[in-house]
């Protein structure tokens, strides 16, 4: 396929950057100082950091428009909590509570007299906790949730009347136990139960105690903080293992670790500086670019300072996911710096600094503009996410990317020009004193090492090639273009793709609330024990009749009960623990010989029935002699992982929708977090799809070759599939956090593929193999540098105690690794296989030559006539020689009778 150039946008932009580079090269001090002043002003926004922190877990990590939030609002309106008759299963929110799980140290039976004595001892210590609020001493008895005027007690202790010795005489049945004519549900009280065929408990591994508090937030918060302080001493109990948790724990943990990334960023910043300095280190005392590397890293840091400061000024919330942003910006900034330095090194060292800057900006600025534009658009598309944590991350990061780009072409470019002036004056990189370019004969080699510099390639006029560049040009590039190497690469890619697709089918969804806490948090043992011993019984789900319904109509009532039976038939629902006010009312009617098939009788006696059974009073919105809504309860079982949670929620909603007699709603407070499952996959696919389409459009506009733009898009899709598949194999779930980084993945993939593709299509060589070798020679090392610097930037996160940061590291490592492999291996091979040699370029040039039109091929290079041949002029050749020794350089001195100047021919592209 021929290569059709589409440079209607690329060419004028390149010319514009060429002019801008000349301006920066002319007035570098102004650009340098103004950027510092602006950064200082915007950095003042960090004064508001504390005020901007917002880590409300529900608001940030659940879908904004989740259906369960709508259901909760309906429950809250129709079934308000009754503070006088507390019922934990009827709460529309999590409520205020503390919980303790106790396991025997040897994991033997917890239901022994000795163990229960210890449990009662811990319980008494909790009951005795008191706090001072508004100059009043408040104990648990003052703050507890009450029913019938008494604090809600724990079933396991109530069952033995708080006397440990009675456990030996008590025959416990599980999960329901009748105590003093009351049925107690023990499914959430004792765990790891072993029972006989009669459901009689033989042993249990764990006991869970709950301490529910009133809804008054301030007083409850004070007591819960004191609870945490007291229980922290019980974790080292000699006889039983104690783990504890409160309704505030999730929120406290995430707020506690929001700023954990700051010391990590300091380490990362140091590593980035060290790596950049080493990468830009030169043995030449003039060409050494140590300060250039340091300023490049500083430029990225200033971009973070300015962008965050601006966001704080305008009041944008700061969430924990945003902490990952500086690590990304550091990688992007350093990557762009390497591209700029690489292009600078290819300019003629004898040219004025302004001219060198113009050439650098023409080539490098265009390349980083493409990647910046794609990054920013990718993040802005992320604003469509239904998760606020994703939106704020994308907003902060896109703003930081813009600042990073601006500072790169102003602040860093200005310093590059100042450093160029130093080099032009042949001044030492450290002392800035002028030094000789060649070692005087009378001086020692030691003097040459520290006091001589300014050497360059006399044949090309550019700085001398670095060993790694030489590696890409002489070894790696030619090796990659061999036919048998291409075959091996194709097989490797097929294996990569197969493993990635397999991993995609293994991926788990959703964020585990356990992962929001640090590894050494006190809540981790609680989560682990709860999952190990108390996963048999899951959420007690409300099934809500959401509108008026003729309950007195026998046929309609039968249809409604049939719908309830459909719920009980689900595999993860147990019909033994079904709670229905209507069933009880029918039983009440039979015992009192009432005909509730009559509307008047049904309504007249319902009020009396609800007064007799106060719990059910909270299940029926019976006002103005009409039932506006009612609810039933079903008990889920064996919900042990996210996959089962997804199946449970989907099945419950499908069953509710299948009920044709009346609209039904299913709800539990935990469903607020389960809503993420409904949007995480669709939201991720939407963001990736839209972003990829936008990337393709941008690439078509700015990369002057449609075929190569398609290969850029192919790279995006290929890397996303790889990252998604391998992150599943690395035990990383698809959640709101990984969704963010998959959006980032697109931008970084574009970085790698766009640089190589742009260099490939811009190369004037006719052979595709020569063009890809030239592209790798030009940009292979900067791409490796950029990927390595970004990996170094996030590698410290691998040691973090926070799951969010470790997840960020894992996915970013995969993005960098796969992006790098695509950029320097897969994509180059595919470009050579699916792009034809550019014979058309030669044909067009011949036509132009015959017509007298000499198109400009590159900066300072033109095709000219000489003895019926066409050569490329290049002032890099030495005019003292008629023939250059290099194979790619042929220098010809024209006879004075024909032309009065010397013609240098380089690169036999012209026919």
Residue pairs with C-beta under 8 A, 6 or more apart in sequence:
1 707
1 834
1 835
1 836
2 836
2 840
3 705
3 707
3 708
3 761
3 835
3 836
3 838
3 840
4 705
4 706
4 707
5 704
5 705
5 761
6 700
6 701
6 703
6 704
6 705
6 706
7 704
9 701
9 702
10 366
10 701
10 702
10 703
10 704
11 704
13 366
13 369
13 702
14 362
14 363
14 366
15 362
17 361
17 362
17 365
17 366
17 369
17 409
18 358
18 359
18 361
18 362
19 358
20 361
20 365
20 409
21 357
21 358
21 359
21 360
21 361
21 362
21 365
21 413
22 354
22 355
22 357
22 358
22 361
24 31
24 357
24 361
24 409
24 410
24 413
24 414
24 417
25 352
25 353
25 354
25 355
25 356
25 357
25 358
25 417
25 420
26 354
28 413
28 414
28 415
28 417
28 418
28 421
29 414
29 418
30 414
31 410
31 411
31 413
31 414
32 411
32 414
32 415
32 418
34 410
35 302
35 407
35 410
35 411
35 414
36 302
36 411
38 306
39 302
39 305
39 306
39 407
42 305
42 306
42 307
42 309
42 310
42 313
43 305
43 306
43 309
44 309
44 313
45 308
45 309
45 310
45 311
45 312
45 313
46 305
46 308
46 309
46 312
47 312
48 312
48 313
48 315
49 312
49 318
52 311
52 312
52 315
52 316
52 317
52 318
53 255
53 258
53 317
53 318
53 319
54 60
54 317
54 318
54 319
55 251
55 254
55 255
55 258
55 319
55 320
56 251
57 250
57 251
57 254
57 513
57 516
58 672
58 673
59 388
60 319
60 320
60 321
60 387
60 388
60 389
60 392
61 387
61 389
61 511
61 516
61 673
61 676
61 736
62 69
62 387
62 672
62 673
62 675
62 676
63 386
63 387
63 675
63 676
63 678
63 679
64 386
64 387
64 388
65 386
66 386
66 672
66 675
66 676
66 678
66 679
67 675
67 678
68 667
68 671
68 672
68 674
68 675
69 672
69 675
71 544
71 665
71 666
71 667
71 671
72 92
72 93
72 667
72 669
72 672
74 544
74 546
74 629
74 665
74 667
75 92
75 542
75 544
75 631
75 667
76 92
78 544
78 621
78 628
78 629
79 90
79 92
79 618
79 619
79 621
79 629
79 631
81 90
81 91
81 92
81 215
81 618
82 614
82 617
82 618
83 145
83 146
83 214
83 215
84 146
84 147
84 149
85 147
85 148
85 614
85 615
85 617
85 618
86 145
86 146
86 147
86 152
86 212
87 147
87 615
87 618
88 95
88 97
88 152
88 210
88 212
89 540
89 579
89 633
90 615
90 618
90 619
91 669
92 667
92 669
93 669
94 247
94 669
95 145
95 212
95 213
95 215
95 247
96 212
96 213
96 214
96 215
96 217
96 220
96 221
96 224
96 247
97 210
97 211
97 212
97 213
97 246
97 247
98 126
98 210
98 211
98 213
98 224
98 227
98 244
98 245
98 246
98 247
99 208
99 209
99 210
99 211
99 244
99 245
99 246
99 526
100 122
100 126
100 208
100 209
100 231
100 242
100 243
100 244
100 245
101 191
101 206
101 207
101 208
101 242
101 243
101 244
101 245
101 526
101 529
101 530
101 533
101 534
102 110
102 115
102 118
102 119
102 122
102 206
102 207
102 208
102 209
102 240
102 241
102 242
102 243
103 110
103 205
103 206
103 240
103 241
103 243
103 529
103 533
104 110
104 112
104 115
104 205
104 239
104 240
104 241
105 238
105 239
105 240
105 241
107 205
108 203
109 115
109 203
109 204
109 205
110 116
110 119
110 190
110 204
110 205
110 206
110 207
110 240
111 167
111 172
111 190
111 201
111 203
111 204
111 207
112 167
113 164
113 165
113 167
113 168
114 164
114 239
115 239
115 240
116 160
116 164
116 167
117 164
118 237
118 239
118 240
119 157
119 164
119 207
119 209
119 240
120 157
120 162
120 164
122 209
122 234
122 237
122 240
122 242
123 154
123 157
123 162
123 209
125 230
125 234
126 140
126 209
126 211
126 227
126 230
126 231
127 139
127 140
127 141
128 139
128 140
129 139
129 140
129 223
129 226
129 227
129 230
130 137
130 138
130 139
130 140
130 226
131 137
131 138
131 219
131 222
131 223
131 225
131 226
132 138
132 222
133 218
133 219
133 222
138 219
138 222
138 223
140 151
140 211
140 223
141 151
143 213
143 214
143 216
143 219
143 220
143 223
144 151
144 152
144 211
144 212
144 213
144 214
145 151
145 152
145 212
145 213
145 214
146 152
152 210
152 212
154 189
154 209
154 210
155 177
155 179
155 184
155 185
155 186
155 189
156 186
156 189
156 190
156 207
156 209
157 209
158 179
158 184
159 170
159 172
159 177
159 179
159 184
159 186
160 166
160 167
160 170
171 200
172 186
172 190
172 200
172 201
173 195
173 198
173 199
173 200
173 201
174 186
174 187
174 190
174 193
174 195
174 199
174 200
174 201
175 185
175 186
175 187
175 199
175 537
175 576
175 577
176 183
176 184
176 185
176 186
176 576
176 577
177 183
177 184
177 186
178 184
185 577
187 534
187 536
187 537
187 577
187 635
188 208
188 210
188 534
188 537
189 207
189 208
189 209
190 201
190 204
190 206
190 207
190 208
191 204
191 205
191 206
191 207
191 208
191 529
191 532
191 533
191 534
191 536
192 204
192 205
192 206
192 532
192 533
193 201
193 203
193 204
193 205
193 536
194 201
194 202
194 203
194 204
195 201
195 202
196 202
205 533
206 529
206 532
206 533
206 534
208 530
208 533
208 534
211 227
213 220
213 223
213 224
214 220
221 248
224 246
224 247
224 248
225 248
227 244
227 246
228 244
228 246
228 522
231 242
231 244
232 522
234 242
234 244
235 241
235 242
235 243
235 244
235 522
235 525
241 525
241 529
243 522
243 525
243 526
243 528
243 529
244 522
244 526
245 523
245 526
245 527
249 517
249 522
249 523
250 513
250 516
250 517
250 523
253 516
253 517
253 518
253 521
253 523
254 320
254 516
254 517
256 518
257 320
257 517
257 518
257 801
257 802
258 318
258 319
258 320
258 323
259 323
260 323
260 518
260 800
260 801
260 802
260 805
261 323
261 324
261 326
261 327
261 797
261 800
261 805
262 323
264 796
264 797
264 800
264 805
265 326
265 327
267 796
268 326
268 327
268 330
268 792
268 793
268 794
268 796
269 297
269 301
269 330
271 792
271 793
271 795
271 796
272 297
272 300
272 330
272 334
272 789
272 792
272 793
273 293
273 294
273 297
275 334
275 788
275 789
275 792
276 293
276 294
276 296
276 297
276 334
276 337
276 789
277 290
277 293
277 294
279 293
279 338
279 785
279 789
280 288
280 289
280 290
280 292
280 293
280 341
281 288
281 289
281 290
282 288
282 289
283 449
284 453
284 454
284 455
284 464
285 428
285 429
285 430
285 435
285 450
285 451
285 452
285 453
285 454
286 422
286 423
286 426
286 427
286 428
286 429
286 435
286 437
286 453
286 454
286 455
287 423
287 453
287 454
287 455
287 456
287 463
287 464
288 429
288 453
289 341
289 419
289 429
290 429
291 415
291 419
291 429
292 337
292 341
292 415
292 416
292 419
293 337
293 341
295 411
295 412
295 415
296 333
296 334
296 337
296 338
296 340
296 341
296 412
297 330
297 333
297 334
297 337
299 333
299 337
299 404
299 407
299 408
299 411
299 412
300 329
300 330
300 332
300 333
300 334
300 337
300 404
300 407
301 330
302 403
302 407
302 411
303 329
303 333
303 400
303 401
303 403
303 404
303 406
303 407
304 325
304 326
304 329
304 330
304 400
304 403
306 403
306 407
307 329
307 396
307 399
307 400
307 402
307 403
308 325
308 396
308 400
310 399
311 318
311 395
311 396
311 399
312 318
316 392
316 395
316 396
317 388
317 392
318 392
318 396
319 388
319 389
319 392
319 393
320 389
320 804
321 389
321 390
321 392
321 393
321 736
321 737
321 740
321 804
322 392
322 393
322 396
322 397
323 805
324 393
324 740
324 741
324 804
324 805
324 808
325 393
325 396
325 397
325 400
326 400
327 793
327 794
327 797
327 808
327 812
328 397
328 400
328 744
328 790
328 812
329 397
329 400
329 401
329 404
330 789
330 790
330 793
331 748
331 786
331 789
331 790
331 793
331 794
331 816
332 371
332 372
332 375
332 401
332 404
332 751
332 790
333 404
333 407
333 408
334 785
334 786
334 789
334 790
334 793
335 371
335 751
335 782
335 783
335 785
335 786
335 787
335 789
335 790
336 368
336 371
336 372
336 404
336 405
336 408
336 786
337 408
337 412
338 781
338 782
338 785
338 786
338 789
339 364
339 367
339 368
339 755
339 779
339 782
339 786
340 360
340 364
340 365
340 368
340 408
340 412
340 413
340 416
341 416
341 782
342 364
342 778
342 779
342 781
342 782
343 359
343 360
343 363
343 364
344 356
344 360
344 364
344 416
344 420
345 462
345 463
346 359
346 363
346 462
346 463
346 778
347 355
347 356
347 359
347 360
347 462
348 355
348 356
348 461
348 462
348 860
348 875
348 876
349 356
349 423
349 424
349 456
349 461
349 462
349 463
350 461
351 359
351 461
352 424
353 417
353 420
353 421
353 424
354 417
356 420
357 413
357 416
357 417
357 420
359 859
360 416
361 409
361 413
362 859
363 762
365 409
366 702
366 758
367 754
367 755
367 758
367 759
368 405
368 408
368 409
369 405
369 702
370 698
370 699
370 702
370 703
370 750
370 754
370 758
371 747
371 750
371 751
371 754
371 755
372 401
372 402
372 404
372 405
373 698
373 702
374 694
374 695
374 698
374 699
374 746
374 747
374 750
374 751
374 754
375 398
375 401
375 747
375 748
375 750
375 751
376 398
376 401
376 402
377 691
377 694
377 695
377 698
378 691
378 694
378 695
378 743
378 744
378 746
378 747
378 750
379 394
379 395
379 397
379 398
379 401
379 743
379 744
379 747
380 394
380 398
381 394
381 687
381 690
381 691
381 694
381 743
382 390
382 391
382 393
382 394
382 687
382 691
382 740
382 743
383 391
383 394
383 395
384 686
384 687
384 690
385 391
385 394
385 683
385 687
385 736
385 739
386 679
386 683
387 676
387 683
387 736
387 739
389 736
389 737
389 740
390 736
390 739
390 740
390 743
393 740
394 740
394 743
397 744
422 429
422 432
423 454
425 434
426 434
426 435
426 436
426 437
426 453
426 454
427 433
427 434
427 435
428 434
428 435
428 451
428 453
429 453
435 451
435 452
435 453
435 454
436 451
436 452
436 454
437 452
437 453
437 454
437 455
438 452
439 445
439 447
439 448
439 452
440 447
443 451
443 452
455 464
456 462
456 463
456 464
457 463
457 464
457 465
458 878
459 876
459 877
459 878
459 884
459 886
459 889
460 876
461 875
461 876
462 876
465 473
466 781
468 781
468 784
469 777
469 780
469 781
472 773
472 776
472 777
472 780
472 781
473 773
473 774
473 776
473 777
476 776
476 780
476 824
477 772
477 773
477 774
477 776
477 777
477 780
478 773
479 485
480 486
480 489
480 772
480 773
480 776
480 825
480 828
480 829
481 769
481 772
481 773
481 832
485 829
486 829
486 832
486 833
489 825
489 826
489 829
490 829
493 826
496 722
497 718
497 721
497 722
499 725
499 726
499 729
500 721
500 722
500 724
500 725
500 726
501 721
501 725
502 725
503 724
503 725
503 726
503 727
503 728
503 729
504 721
504 724
504 725
504 728
506 725
506 728
506 729
507 724
507 725
507 727
507 728
507 733
507 734
508 641
508 642
508 643
508 728
508 733
508 734
509 642
509 643
509 646
509 676
509 677
509 680
509 681
509 733
509 734
509 735
510 642
510 645
510 646
510 673
510 674
510 676
510 677
510 680
510 733
510 734
510 735
511 673
511 676
511 733
511 735
511 736
511 737
512 642
512 733
513 527
513 673
514 523
514 524
514 527
514 528
515 803
515 804
515 807
516 803
516 804
517 523
517 524
517 527
517 803
518 801
518 802
519 801
519 802
519 803
520 801
531 640
535 638
535 639
535 640
536 637
536 638
537 635
537 636
537 637
538 572
538 635
538 636
538 637
538 638
538 639
538 648
539 636
539 639
539 668
539 670
539 671
540 577
540 633
540 634
540 635
540 636
540 668
541 633
541 634
541 635
541 636
541 652
541 666
541 667
541 668
542 631
542 632
542 633
542 665
542 666
542 667
542 668
543 564
543 567
543 631
543 632
543 633
543 634
543 656
543 664
543 665
543 666
544 629
544 630
544 631
544 632
544 664
544 665
544 666
544 667
545 560
545 629
545 630
545 631
545 662
545 663
545 664
546 629
546 662
546 663
546 664
546 665
547 628
547 629
547 662
547 663
548 626
548 627
548 628
549 556
549 560
549 627
549 630
549 661
549 662
550 556
550 557
550 599
551 557
551 560
551 582
551 602
551 627
551 630
552 596
552 597
552 598
552 599
552 601
552 602
552 603
553 597
554 597
556 661
557 582
559 661
560 582
560 659
560 661
560 662
561 582
561 583
563 655
563 658
563 659
563 661
563 662
563 664
564 578
564 580
564 632
564 634
566 655
566 658
566 659
567 573
567 634
567 652
567 655
568 575
568 578
568 634
570 651
570 652
570 655
572 636
572 637
572 638
572 639
572 644
572 647
572 648
572 651
573 634
573 635
573 636
573 637
574 635
574 636
574 637
576 635
577 634
577 635
578 632
578 633
578 634
578 635
579 632
579 633
579 634
580 632
580 633
581 610
581 613
581 616
581 619
581 620
581 630
581 632
582 630
582 632
584 609
584 613
584 616
585 596
585 606
585 609
585 616
586 596
588 594
588 609
588 612
589 595
589 596
589 605
592 605
594 601
594 605
595 601
596 602
596 605
603 625
603 626
606 620
606 622
606 627
607 622
609 616
610 616
610 617
610 620
610 622
611 617
619 630
619 631
619 632
620 627
620 629
620 630
621 627
621 628
621 629
621 630
622 628
636 648
638 644
639 645
639 648
642 677
642 733
645 674
645 677
646 674
646 677
649 671
649 674
649 677
649 678
652 666
653 666
655 666
656 664
656 665
656 666
657 664
676 735
676 736
680 734
680 735
680 736
680 739
681 734
683 739
684 734
684 739
684 742
687 739
687 742
687 743
688 720
688 742
688 743
688 746
691 743
691 746
692 713
692 716
692 717
692 720
692 746
695 712
695 713
695 716
695 746
695 750
696 709
696 710
696 712
696 713
699 708
699 709
699 712
699 713
699 750
699 754
699 757
700 706
700 709
703 709
703 712
703 754
703 757
703 758
703 761
704 761
704 762
705 757
705 761
707 834
707 835
708 757
708 758
708 760
708 761
708 831
708 835
709 757
711 753
711 757
711 827
711 830
711 831
711 834
712 750
712 753
712 754
712 757
714 830
715 749
715 750
715 752
715 753
715 819
715 822
715 823
715 826
715 827
716 746
716 749
716 750
716 753
718 818
718 822
718 826
719 745
719 749
719 815
719 818
719 819
719 822
720 742
720 745
720 746
720 749
722 814
722 818
723 742
723 745
723 811
723 814
723 815
723 818
724 734
724 742
726 814
726 818
727 738
727 810
727 811
727 814
728 734
730 810
730 814
732 738
732 807
732 810
732 811
737 804
737 807
737 808
738 807
738 811
741 807
741 808
741 811
741 812
741 815
742 811
744 812
744 815
745 811
745 815
745 819
748 790
748 815
748 816
748 819
749 815
749 819
749 822
751 786
751 819
752 783
752 787
752 819
752 820
752 822
752 823
752 824
752 827
753 819
753 822
753 823
753 827
755 779
755 782
755 783
755 823
756 775
756 776
756 779
756 783
756 823
756 824
756 827
756 828
756 831
757 827
757 831
759 774
759 775
759 778
759 779
760 771
760 772
760 775
760 828
760 831
760 835
763 770
763 771
763 774
763 775
764 841
764 857
764 858
764 907
764 909
765 771
765 774
765 838
765 907
765 909
766 837
766 838
766 839
766 841
766 842
766 909
767 837
768 831
768 832
768 835
768 836
768 837
768 838
769 832
771 838
772 828
772 831
772 832
775 828
776 824
776 828
780 824
783 820
783 823
783 824
784 820
784 824
787 816
787 817
787 819
787 820
787 823
790 812
790 816
791 812
791 813
791 816
791 817
794 808
794 809
794 812
794 813
795 809
795 813
797 805
797 806
797 808
797 809
798 806
798 809
798 810
800 806
800 809
841 909
842 909
842 910
842 911
845 855
845 863
845 870
845 910
845 911
846 870
846 911
848 854
848 855
848 863
849 863
849 865
849 870
849 911
854 862
854 863
854 864
855 863
856 862
857 863
857 872
857 909
857 910
858 872
860 873
860 874
860 875
861 872
861 873
861 874
861 906
861 907
862 872
862 873
863 870
863 871
863 872
863 873
863 910
864 870
864 871
864 873
864 903
866 892
866 894
866 903
866 905
867 892
870 910
870 911
871 890
871 892
871 903
871 904
871 905
871 910
872 905
872 906
872 907
872 908
872 909
872 910
873 903
873 904
873 905
873 906
874 889
874 904
874 905
874 906
874 907
875 904
876 889
876 904
876 906
877 884
877 889
877 891
877 904
877 905
877 906
878 884
878 891
879 891
879 902
879 904
881 891
882 891
882 892
882 893
883 890
883 891
883 892
884 890
884 891
884 906
888 906
888 907
888 908
889 904
889 905
889 906
889 907
890 905
890 906
890 908
891 904
891 905
892 903
892 904
892 905
893 902
893 903
894 901
894 902
894 903
